[in-house]
Amino acid sequence: MVIPILYGTESSPPVRAVLLTLRALQLEHEFRPLDMLAGEHLEPEMLRKNPQHTVPMLEDGEACIWDSHAIIGYLVNKYAMSDELYPKDPLQRAVVDQRLHFETGVLFHGIFKQLQRAIFKEGATEVPKDRLAELRDAYALLEQFLAENPYLAGPRLTIADFSIVATVSTLHLSYCPVDGSKYPKLSAWLARLSALPFYEEDNLRGARELADRIRAKLPKQFDKLWQKAFEDIKSGAGKQ
């Protein structure tokens, strides 16, 4: 039997979304870390498999698939015993897909990547206030998504939750803690996901690693602002 191989780095939220999905499916797999700083993702063999040289990248036999959203949908479609994590019903799937697009367009590229660029590439000495405002707006939208259900796409856990929790937990621990008084449903959802038996190994550990790097870039006067987030790192993201 061919065992799927996942390439990436644990600090990457999209990689962690795939790890959460693999564990939920109880699918045997191999994780091969890539040293991005050393350019391992740019080596000729990796470029042949993935011309975009992004992570994660899944190698499943002869197939090479990149983009976390494509990967997690593929894994459920091929390996799941049921469609619970990615429903086949057109309307239910459309809701899951909308949440996935929200993660990639708004949370990851629109907010997380912009914050990362400001801190690591542009050398900002503080987190841009406009980006924090956008992040809080996104939290408010997620609160609305959770208005009637315990999970982001309905009454049951789906791959949308895995994708979004990988990014939100990172933002929560690194840039702006989810305030339970302002976003009670989002805070409860984060706690619900953090209680999954595989959450710490497949998501929190990588989020903690990235949060430590981000914290080191921030000036000391911001320590109090992040204090709650880093207390959560020790006890588990989102736990109230």
N, C-alpha and C positions, 0 to 999 in steps of 0.2 A: 504493500500500500504506500502510495506517495504521501509524504507528510508535508503540508504547506509550510513555507518558510517566510517569515515576516522580517523585513529589513527596516531598521530605523533606530531611533534613540528614545529612551524612556522619558526624557524631558519634554518631548513633543506631544502636545495634546492630541493631534490626529493619530499618532501611533498608539497612544493609550486608549483611544476609542476602539481601535481594532483589537488591542489586547483584552479589553473588557468583553468584546463580542466573542472572541475566541474562547474565553473562559466560560462565558454564559452557555456557549454551545458544547462545552466540554470536549472541544476538538483538539486532538493531539497536534502539536505544531512545534516548529523550531523558531526561536527568536535570534536573529543575528544583528548585534549592535553595529552601527556604522559610526565611525569617528568623522563627523561632519567638518570639524575644524582642520583635520588632516586631509580632507578632500576625498575620503573613501567613496563617497557617493558620485564622484566625478571620474572614477576609474573607467577605462574603456568597456569592461564587461558590464558594469552597472549602467553605463549610458546606453549600451545596446539593449538592455532589458527595460530601461526607463529613460527615454530621451529627455524628459523634463527634470530628471535628477532630483526628485522630491522624495520625501518620506511621509508616510509609510509606503512600502512597496511589497506586494505579496507575490510570491512565486509558488504556483500550484501546478506541479508537473511542468508542462510546456507553456502554461499561461503565466503572464506577468501583468499584474494589475496595480495601478497606483491611484491615489486619491482615496482618503479614508472612507468617504461616503460610498464610493463605488465598491470598495473592498468589503465593507460590512454588509451591504446589500447582497453582494455576491455570495458571501459566506452563508448567510441565512438561506438564500435561494437554493444553494447547492447542498448544504450539510444539515440544516435544521430538520428535526422530526415533524415540526409543525410550522405554521406561518405566524405564530404569535408575536415574534420579535419584529417581523416585517410583513404585516397583513397583506393578503392578496386582494381583499375587497377593495375596489377602486377608490371609494371615498376614504376609507381608513388609511390606505397607502398614501393617498394624496396628502393627508394630514401629516403623516410621518415625513413624507418628502418635503413638505413646506418647512417643517422644523429643521430638517437637515440643511435646507437652503438658507434658513435663518442663521444657523450655526456658521456655515462657511462664509456667507456674504456679510453678515452683521457682526457676529461675535468674534470670529477668527480673523478674517481679513480686514473688516471695518474697524475693529477695536483692538483686539489683542496684538495683531501684527503692527499696527500703528503705534501702540504703546511700546512695543519692543524696539521698534525703529527709533523712537524718541530717546529711549534710555540707552541703548547700546550703540547706535550708529551716529546719532546727532549729539550725544553727550549731554542731554538735558540734566540739570541739577535737581529738578523736581518733576513730578508727574504732571503733564499738561492738564490744566483744569477743564479745557473743552473736551478732552478725551474722557476724563472722569465723568463729565456730564453725560456724554454719549453712553458710557457704560451703565450709569444709573438708569438712563432711559431704557436700555436693553433689559436690565433687571426688572423694570416695571412691566415691560412687555411679557417677559417670562412669567411674572406674577399673574398676568391676565391669562396666559396659556394654561395655567394651573388652576383657574378659577373653579372649575367644576370636576376636576379629575386629579387623582394623586400623581399621575405621570404626564409628561409633556404632550403626548399624542393620544391620551385617552385613559381608560381605567387600568391598562396593563403596561408593563415595562416593554419598551421597544428600543430599537437601535438609535432612535432619536435621543433617548435619554443618555445612552452611552456617549454619543457624539457631543452632546451639549454639556454633560457633566465634566468631561475631560477638559473642556475650555473654561467653563464657569468655575470649577474648583481651582484652576490655575489663577484666574482673575481674582477670585475670592482670597486666595492665599498670598497673592503678590501685589495687587494694585488697589483693590477696593473690597473689603469684606462685605458679604451679604448681611445687611442689617435686618435681624429678625423682626424688629418692631415696624420696619417699613415694608418688608417683603416677607411676611410670615409664611406664605405658601411656598415661596422659593426656598426659604431657609429650611422648611420641613422637608421639601423634596430633596435638598442637598443632604440632609441628615438621613433620609430614606435610602438614597443611593449609597451613602458612605457605610451603611450597615450591611451591604452585600458582602458575602464571605470572601470574595476575591478583590474587593475594592482597594484595600491598602496596598497589596502587592502590585496590582496592575494599573493603578491610577495614582494613589496618594504618594507613593514613593517617588515617582517621576515629577509630580507636581511640587513636592517638597524640594527636590533637587533644583528645579528651575526657580522656585521662590527664593531659595538661598542666594542664587546668583543675582536675582533682581534686587534683593534687599541690599546686597553689597554695593550696588550702584547708586543707591539712594542716600542722600545726606542724612546726618544724624538727627536733624530736627524733625524728620518724618518717622522716627522710631515709634513714637506714641501712637501715631495714626495706624501703624501696621501691627501694633502690639497684639490686638485681639486676633488678627489673622495668624500670627506666628504661635500664639497659644493653641489655636486650632490645629496647626501643623502637628503639634505634639500629641493631641488627643484624637484627631480625625477630623477631616474637613466637614464643616457643616453641622457638626453635632452641637446640640443646644443643651 
